[in-house]
Amino acid sequence: MTMASEGPTVGDEVGTVVCRSIAAWVGELAPVIEEGQRSGEITSREPASDLAAFLIDAFEGAALRGKATRDESAAMRSLDLALNAIRA
């Protein structure tokens, strides 16, 4: 994700690989979220793929912030908050 944040400066090939990787990550996480929605553990009715992207964004964004501020727990705190938001 660090490389992805440099998007325009790293070139199209790297950008394509990053996009594919994120799509694959969403593809792995979305079915887990769908199962949680079916079982009632996840109460959000937003599309599972959108929730998967949201969780990844929350984690990765906080990870970048954590690197910048040397806050090693930033990513996990943001992920915990995001998980609580979709289980509300």
A tleap script that builds the chain and sets N, CA, C and O, in Angstrom:
source leaprc.protein.ff14SB
mol = sequence {
  NMET THR MET ALA SER GLU GLY PRO THR VAL
  GLY ASP GLU VAL GLY THR VAL VAL CYS ARG
  SER ILE ALA ALA TRP VAL GLY GLU LEU ALA
  PRO VAL ILE GLU GLU GLY GLN ARG SER GLY
  GLU ILE THR SER ARG GLU PRO ALA SER ASP
  LEU ALA ALA PHE LEU ILE ASP ALA PHE GLU
  GLY ALA ALA LEU ARG GLY LYS ALA THR ARG
  ASP GLU SER ALA ALA MET ARG SER LEU ASP
  LEU ALA LEU ASN ALA ILE ARG CALA
}
set mol.1.N position { 0.819 -1.197 0.000 }
set mol.1.CA position { 0.000 0.000 0.000 }
set mol.1.C position { 0.856 1.251 0.000 }
set mol.1.O position { 0.446 2.283 -0.531 }
set mol.2.N position { 2.036 1.173 0.587 }
set mol.2.CA position { 2.920 2.326 0.542 }
set mol.2.C position { 3.222 2.685 -0.902 }
set mol.2.O position { 3.215 3.858 -1.275 }
set mol.3.N position { 3.486 1.675 -1.707 }
set mol.3.CA position { 3.756 1.918 -3.115 }
set mol.3.C position { 2.521 2.482 -3.818 }
set mol.3.O position { 2.643 3.340 -4.693 }
set mol.4.N position { 1.365 2.016 -3.448 }
set mol.4.CA position { 0.130 2.504 -4.064 }
set mol.4.C position { -0.072 3.981 -3.804 }
set mol.4.O position { -0.618 4.691 -4.648 }
set mol.5.N position { 0.362 4.456 -2.643 }
set mol.5.CA position { 0.184 5.863 -2.320 }
set mol.5.C position { 1.058 6.755 -3.188 }
set mol.5.O position { 0.838 7.964 -3.263 }
set mol.6.N position { 2.044 6.161 -3.840 }
set mol.6.CA position { 2.906 6.886 -4.762 }
set mol.6.C position { 2.420 6.734 -6.199 }
set mol.6.O position { 3.135 7.077 -7.141 }
set mol.7.N position { 1.216 6.226 -6.365 }
set mol.7.CA position { 0.623 5.876 -7.653 }
set mol.7.C position { 1.132 6.570 -8.889 }
set mol.7.O position { 1.739 5.913 -9.735 }
set mol.8.N position { 0.920 7.856 -9.043 }
set mol.8.CA position { 1.307 8.519 -10.288 }
set mol.8.C position { 2.805 8.474 -10.572 }
set mol.8.O position { 3.212 8.565 -11.730 }
set mol.9.N position { 3.621 8.339 -9.552 }
set mol.9.CA position { 5.064 8.382 -9.772 }
set mol.9.C position { 5.690 7.013 -9.992 }
set mol.9.O position { 6.860 6.937 -10.368 }
set mol.10.N position { 4.955 5.932 -9.771 }
set mol.10.CA position { 5.541 4.599 -9.921 }
set mol.10.C position { 5.226 3.944 -11.254 }
set mol.10.O position { 5.836 2.929 -11.590 }
set mol.11.N position { 4.319 4.476 -12.003 }
set mol.11.CA position { 4.030 3.943 -13.327 }
set mol.11.C position { 2.788 3.073 -13.373 }
set mol.11.O position { 2.274 2.605 -12.356 }
set mol.12.N position { 2.329 2.880 -14.605 }
set mol.12.CA position { 1.093 2.141 -14.836 }
set mol.12.C position { 1.195 0.673 -14.447 }
set mol.12.O position { 0.237 0.107 -13.921 }
set mol.13.N position { 2.319 0.062 -14.694 }
set mol.13.CA position { 2.459 -1.365 -14.404 }
set mol.13.C position { 2.300 -1.645 -12.918 }
set mol.13.O position { 1.593 -2.576 -12.534 }
set mol.14.N position { 2.948 -0.851 -12.085 }
set mol.14.CA position { 2.831 -1.025 -10.638 }
set mol.14.C position { 1.405 -0.715 -10.202 }
set mol.14.O position { 0.841 -1.426 -9.370 }
set mol.15.N position { 0.827 0.332 -10.754 }
set mol.15.CA position { -0.550 0.681 -10.417 }
set mol.15.C position { -1.525 -0.431 -10.741 }
set mol.15.O position { -2.458 -0.693 -9.981 }
set mol.16.N position { -1.306 -1.087 -11.873 }
set mol.16.CA position { -2.165 -2.209 -12.262 }
set mol.16.C position { -2.031 -3.363 -11.280 }
set mol.16.O position { -3.031 -3.969 -10.895 }
set mol.17.N position { -0.815 -3.671 -10.875 }
set mol.17.CA position { -0.592 -4.759 -9.921 }
set mol.17.C position { -1.235 -4.434 -8.579 }
set mol.17.O position { -1.841 -5.301 -7.950 }
set mol.18.N position { -1.103 -3.194 -8.144 }
set mol.18.CA position { -1.701 -2.775 -6.869 }
set mol.18.C position { -3.216 -2.903 -6.952 }
set mol.18.O position { -3.841 -3.421 -6.027 }
set mol.19.N position { -3.808 -2.446 -8.032 }
set mol.19.CA position { -5.269 -2.550 -8.188 }
set mol.19.C position { -5.728 -4.005 -8.168 }
set mol.19.O position { -6.738 -4.333 -7.546 }
set mol.20.N position { -4.996 -4.862 -8.837 }
set mol.20.CA position { -5.349 -6.284 -8.838 }
set mol.20.C position { -5.232 -6.880 -7.436 }
set mol.20.O position { -6.068 -7.680 -7.018 }
set mol.21.N position { -4.202 -6.485 -6.731 }
set mol.21.CA position { -4.002 -7.005 -5.377 }
set mol.21.C position { -5.127 -6.577 -4.448 }
set mol.21.O position { -5.632 -7.379 -3.663 }
set mol.22.N position { -5.515 -5.321 -4.538 }
set mol.22.CA position { -6.607 -4.835 -3.692 }
set mol.22.C position { -7.911 -5.540 -4.060 }
set mol.22.O position { -8.677 -5.932 -3.180 }
set mol.23.N position { -8.161 -5.700 -5.354 }
set mol.23.CA position { -9.372 -6.405 -5.800 }
set mol.23.C position { -9.378 -7.843 -5.286 }
set mol.23.O position { -10.421 -8.355 -4.882 }
set mol.24.N position { -8.220 -8.490 -5.300 }
set mol.24.CA position { -8.134 -9.863 -4.789 }
set mol.24.C position { -8.409 -9.894 -3.294 }
set mol.24.O position { -9.087 -10.798 -2.807 }
set mol.25.N position { -7.895 -8.924 -2.571 }
set mol.25.CA position { -8.119 -8.839 -1.133 }
set mol.25.C position { -9.602 -8.652 -0.847 }
set mol.25.O position { -10.156 -9.318 0.028 }
set mol.26.N position { -10.243 -7.755 -1.576 }
set mol.26.CA position { -11.690 -7.553 -1.430 }
set mol.26.C position { -12.418 -8.850 -1.763 }
set mol.26.O position { -13.368 -9.225 -1.075 }
set mol.27.N position { -11.976 -9.536 -2.819 }
set mol.27.CA position { -12.598 -10.795 -3.223 }
set mol.27.C position { -12.491 -11.890 -2.179 }
set mol.27.O position { -13.370 -12.746 -2.088 }
set mol.28.N position { -11.442 -11.874 -1.401 }
set mol.28.CA position { -11.282 -12.855 -0.319 }
set mol.28.C position { -12.127 -12.479 0.901 }
set mol.28.O position { -12.674 -13.355 1.571 }
set mol.29.N position { -12.232 -11.204 1.185 }
set mol.29.CA position { -12.918 -10.745 2.388 }
set mol.29.C position { -14.439 -10.667 2.220 }
set mol.29.O position { -15.176 -10.924 3.172 }
set mol.30.N position { -14.906 -10.321 1.047 }
set mol.30.CA position { -16.350 -10.142 0.830 }
set mol.30.C position { -17.179 -11.387 1.164 }
set mol.30.O position { -18.218 -11.251 1.810 }
set mol.31.N position { -16.765 -12.596 0.753 }
set mol.31.CA position { -17.567 -13.771 1.116 }
set mol.31.C position { -17.636 -14.004 2.633 }
set mol.31.O position { -18.642 -14.501 3.139 }
set mol.32.N position { -16.596 -13.653 3.337 }
set mol.32.CA position { -16.602 -13.781 4.802 }
set mol.32.C position { -17.629 -12.806 5.388 }
set mol.32.O position { -18.370 -13.144 6.312 }
set mol.33.N position { -17.655 -11.613 4.841 }
set mol.33.CA position { -18.628 -10.611 5.296 }
set mol.33.C position { -20.046 -11.067 4.952 }
set mol.33.O position { -20.954 -10.926 5.772 }
set mol.34.N position { -20.243 -11.608 3.755 }
set mol.34.CA position { -21.568 -12.116 3.373 }
set mol.34.C position { -22.046 -13.180 4.348 }
set mol.34.O position { -23.213 -13.191 4.743 }
set mol.35.N position { -21.150 -14.070 4.735 }
set mol.35.CA position { -21.518 -15.107 5.712 }
set mol.35.C position { -21.905 -14.467 7.038 }
set mol.35.O position { -22.873 -14.883 7.673 }
set mol.36.N position { -21.153 -13.458 7.454 }
set mol.36.CA position { -21.487 -12.744 8.694 }
set mol.36.C position { -22.835 -12.044 8.596 }
set mol.36.O position { -23.572 -11.979 9.581 }
set mol.37.N position { -23.163 -11.525 7.430 }
set mol.37.CA position { -24.477 -10.898 7.234 }
set mol.37.C position { -25.584 -11.944 7.310 }
set mol.37.O position { -26.625 -11.708 7.923 }
set mol.38.N position { -25.362 -13.092 6.692 }
set mol.38.CA position { -26.381 -14.155 6.739 }
set mol.38.C position { -26.604 -14.659 8.162 }
set mol.38.O position { -27.732 -14.959 8.554 }
set mol.39.N position { -25.522 -14.751 8.930 }
set mol.39.CA position { -25.653 -15.274 10.295 }
set mol.39.C position { -26.126 -14.218 11.294 }
set mol.39.O position { -26.477 -14.546 12.427 }
set mol.40.N position { -26.134 -12.956 10.875 }
set mol.40.CA position { -26.558 -11.883 11.765 }
set mol.40.C position { -25.428 -11.271 12.578 }
set mol.40.O position { -25.655 -10.341 13.351 }
set mol.41.N position { -24.204 -11.787 12.411 }
set mol.41.CA position { -23.071 -11.214 13.140 }
set mol.41.C position { -22.681 -9.846 12.595 }
set mol.41.O position { -22.148 -9.011 13.326 }
set mol.42.N position { -22.943 -9.620 11.326 }
set mol.42.CA position { -22.717 -8.316 10.708 }
set mol.42.C position { -24.081 -7.776 10.336 }
set mol.42.O position { -24.791 -8.363 9.519 }
set mol.43.N position { -24.445 -6.662 10.934 }
set mol.43.CA position { -25.789 -6.138 10.742 }
set mol.43.C position { -25.901 -5.136 9.607 }
set mol.43.O position { -27.006 -4.829 9.160 }
set mol.44.N position { -24.779 -4.626 9.137 }
set mol.44.CA position { -24.820 -3.677 8.025 }
set mol.44.C position { -25.367 -4.371 6.786 }
set mol.44.O position { -24.999 -5.507 6.490 }
set mol.45.N position { -26.235 -3.694 6.073 }
set mol.45.CA position { -26.825 -4.238 4.849 }
set mol.45.C position { -26.141 -3.674 3.606 }
set mol.45.O position { -26.600 -3.903 2.487 }
set mol.46.N position { -25.061 -2.949 3.795 }
set mol.46.CA position { -24.289 -2.462 2.642 }
set mol.46.C position { -23.736 -3.674 1.902 }
set mol.46.O position { -23.542 -4.727 2.509 }
set mol.47.N position { -23.481 -3.545 0.612 }
set mol.47.CA position { -22.910 -4.674 -0.129 }
set mol.47.C position { -21.596 -5.144 0.501 }
set mol.47.O position { -20.763 -4.338 0.915 }
set mol.48.N position { -21.436 -6.448 0.561 }
set mol.48.CA position { -20.257 -7.028 1.202 }
set mol.48.C position { -18.957 -6.528 0.580 }
set mol.48.O position { -17.977 -6.304 1.291 }
set mol.49.N position { -18.940 -6.354 -0.722 }
set mol.49.CA position { -17.707 -5.870 -1.364 }
set mol.49.C position { -17.384 -4.439 -0.936 }
set mol.49.O position { -16.214 -4.080 -0.804 }
set mol.50.N position { -18.415 -3.623 -0.721 }
set mol.50.CA position { -18.182 -2.259 -0.232 }
set mol.50.C position { -17.660 -2.281 1.200 }
set mol.50.O position { -16.760 -1.518 1.550 }
set mol.51.N position { -18.223 -3.152 2.019 }
set mol.51.CA position { -17.746 -3.270 3.399 }
set mol.51.C position { -16.318 -3.794 3.439 }
set mol.51.O position { -15.516 -3.348 4.259 }
set mol.52.N position { -15.996 -4.731 2.564 }
set mol.52.CA position { -14.631 -5.249 2.505 }
set mol.52.C position { -13.660 -4.132 2.150 }
set mol.52.O position { -12.611 -3.994 2.779 }
set mol.53.N position { -14.004 -3.340 1.148 }
set mol.53.CA position { -13.147 -2.220 0.762 }
set mol.53.C position { -13.019 -1.220 1.907 }
set mol.53.O position { -11.938 -0.684 2.148 }
set mol.54.N position { -14.114 -0.969 2.608 }
set mol.54.CA position { -14.104 -0.052 3.756 }
set mol.54.C position { -13.145 -0.540 4.841 }
set mol.54.O position { -12.365 0.245 5.378 }
set mol.55.N position { -13.201 -1.822 5.163 }
set mol.55.CA position { -12.314 -2.371 6.192 }
set mol.55.C position { -10.851 -2.281 5.765 }
set mol.55.O position { -9.984 -1.936 6.567 }
set mol.56.N position { -10.586 -2.593 4.503 }
set mol.56.CA position { -9.224 -2.501 3.996 }
set mol.56.C position { -8.750 -1.053 4.026 }
set mol.56.O position { -7.624 -0.772 4.438 }
set mol.57.N position { -9.607 -0.139 3.590 }
set mol.57.CA position { -9.252 1.282 3.605 }
set mol.57.C position { -8.966 1.769 5.022 }
set mol.57.O position { -8.006 2.505 5.250 }
set mol.58.N position { -9.797 1.358 5.964 }
set mol.58.CA position { -9.596 1.772 7.356 }
set mol.58.C position { -8.266 1.266 7.887 }
set mol.58.O position { -7.525 2.005 8.534 }
set mol.59.N position { -7.970 0.009 7.611 }
set mol.59.CA position { -6.729 -0.588 8.091 }
set mol.59.C position { -5.513 0.044 7.418 }
set mol.59.O position { -4.576 0.471 8.092 }
set mol.60.N position { -5.533 0.101 6.097 }
set mol.60.CA position { -4.381 0.602 5.355 }
set mol.60.C position { -4.145 2.095 5.583 }
set mol.60.O position { -3.003 2.538 5.707 }
set mol.61.N position { -5.230 2.863 5.637 }
set mol.61.CA position { -5.080 4.295 5.906 }
set mol.61.C position { -4.464 4.545 7.272 }
set mol.61.O position { -3.585 5.394 7.426 }
set mol.62.N position { -4.929 3.808 8.245 }
set mol.62.CA position { -4.386 3.959 9.595 }
set mol.62.C position { -2.960 3.429 9.676 }
set mol.62.O position { -2.146 3.941 10.444 }
set mol.63.N position { -2.657 2.401 8.882 }
set mol.63.CA position { -1.284 1.887 8.860 }
set mol.63.C position { -0.329 2.949 8.334 }
set mol.63.O position { 0.770 3.112 8.864 }
set mol.64.N position { -0.738 3.667 7.300 }
set mol.64.CA position { 0.094 4.756 6.784 }
set mol.64.C position { 0.252 5.857 7.822 }
set mol.64.O position { 1.345 6.390 8.015 }
set mol.65.N position { -0.853 6.195 8.491 }
set mol.65.CA position { -0.773 7.210 9.547 }
set mol.65.C position { 0.123 6.734 10.674 }
set mol.65.O position { 0.910 7.507 11.219 }
set mol.66.N position { 0.004 5.461 11.022 }
set mol.66.CA position { 0.834 4.900 12.081 }
set mol.66.C position { 2.313 4.962 11.746 }
set mol.66.O position { 3.141 5.234 12.615 }
set mol.67.N position { 2.646 4.709 10.481 }
set mol.67.CA position { 4.045 4.826 10.064 }
set mol.67.C position { 4.538 6.262 10.222 }
set mol.67.O position { 5.640 6.507 10.713 }
set mol.68.N position { 3.707 7.194 9.801 }
set mol.68.CA position { 4.097 8.607 9.849 }
set mol.68.C position { 4.246 9.112 11.269 }
set mol.68.O position { 5.090 9.964 11.546 }
set mol.69.N position { 3.425 8.588 12.173 }
set mol.69.CA position { 3.434 9.082 13.558 }
set mol.69.C position { 4.112 8.126 14.525 }
set mol.69.O position { 4.197 8.395 15.724 }
set mol.70.N position { 4.594 7.007 13.996 }
set mol.70.CA position { 5.239 5.969 14.815 }
set mol.70.C position { 4.274 5.398 15.868 }
set mol.70.O position { 4.668 5.057 16.983 }
set mol.71.N position { 3.018 5.311 15.476 }
set mol.71.CA position { 1.980 4.758 16.343 }
set mol.71.C position { 1.691 3.332 15.880 }
set mol.71.O position { 0.916 3.122 14.947 }
set mol.72.N position { 2.310 2.365 16.528 }
set mol.72.CA position { 2.202 0.973 16.100 }
set mol.72.C position { 0.801 0.381 16.246 }
set mol.72.O position { 0.503 -0.639 15.625 }
set mol.73.N position { -0.047 0.987 17.037 }
set mol.73.CA position { -1.385 0.430 17.257 }
set mol.73.C position { -2.464 1.119 16.421 }
set mol.73.O position { -3.636 0.754 16.516 }
set mol.74.N position { -2.097 2.096 15.613 }
set mol.74.CA position { -3.084 2.868 14.848 }
set mol.74.C position { -3.929 1.988 13.935 }
set mol.74.O position { -5.152 2.129 13.898 }
set mol.75.N position { -3.295 1.089 13.203 }
set mol.75.CA position { -4.033 0.262 12.239 }
set mol.75.C position { -5.045 -0.629 12.938 }
set mol.75.O position { -6.188 -0.738 12.494 }
set mol.76.N position { -4.640 -1.258 14.015 }
set mol.76.CA position { -5.562 -2.167 14.707 }
set mol.76.C position { -6.690 -1.401 15.391 }
set mol.76.O position { -7.821 -1.886 15.431 }
set mol.77.N position { -6.408 -0.229 15.925 }
set mol.77.CA position { -7.491 0.575 16.522 }
set mol.77.C position { -8.518 0.954 15.461 }
set mol.77.O position { -9.722 0.856 15.700 }
set mol.78.N position { -8.054 1.385 14.298 }
set mol.78.CA position { -8.986 1.753 13.234 }
set mol.78.C position { -9.769 0.545 12.740 }
set mol.78.O position { -10.967 0.643 12.474 }
set mol.79.N position { -9.101 -0.581 12.619 }
set mol.79.CA position { -9.800 -1.788 12.189 }
set mol.79.C position { -10.844 -2.204 13.218 }
set mol.79.O position { -11.948 -2.597 12.841 }
set mol.80.N position { -10.527 -2.130 14.491 }
set mol.80.CA position { -11.505 -2.450 15.540 }
set mol.80.C position { -12.715 -1.534 15.445 }
set mol.80.O position { -13.851 -1.998 15.540 }
set mol.81.N position { -12.487 -0.239 15.259 }
set mol.81.CA position { -13.597 0.714 15.118 }
set mol.81.C position { -14.452 0.388 13.903 }
set mol.81.O position { -15.681 0.409 13.975 }
set mol.82.N position { -13.791 0.083 12.773 }
set mol.82.CA position { -14.524 -0.229 11.563 }
set mol.82.C position { -15.356 -1.514 11.720 }
set mol.82.O position { -16.500 -1.581 11.272 }
set mol.83.N position { -14.766 -2.522 12.356 }
set mol.83.CA position { -15.501 -3.762 12.607 }
set mol.83.C position { -16.703 -3.505 13.504 }
set mol.83.O position { -17.786 -4.036 13.261 }
set mol.84.N position { -16.520 -2.698 14.534 }
set mol.84.CA position { -17.647 -2.361 15.418 }
set mol.84.C position { -18.730 -1.632 14.648 }
set mol.84.O position { -19.913 -1.820 14.930 }
set mol.85.N position { -18.358 -0.802 13.679 }
set mol.85.CA position { -19.346 -0.048 12.902 }
set mol.85.C position { -20.209 -0.965 12.045 }
set mol.85.O position { -21.402 -0.707 11.882 }
set mol.86.N position { -19.637 -2.022 11.499 }
set mol.86.CA position { -20.445 -2.891 10.637 }
set mol.86.C position { -21.213 -3.939 11.424 }
set mol.86.O position { -22.118 -4.582 10.893 }
set mol.87.N position { -20.852 -4.111 12.698 }
set mol.87.CA position { -21.565 -5.084 13.544 }
set mol.87.C position { -22.617 -4.420 14.414 }
set mol.87.O position { -23.322 -5.100 15.160 }
set mol.88.N position { -22.729 -3.134 14.331 }
set mol.88.CA position { -23.608 -2.390 15.233 }
set mol.88.C position { -25.035 -2.876 15.220 }
set mol.88.O position { -25.879 -2.335 15.935 }
savepdb mol mol.pdb
quit
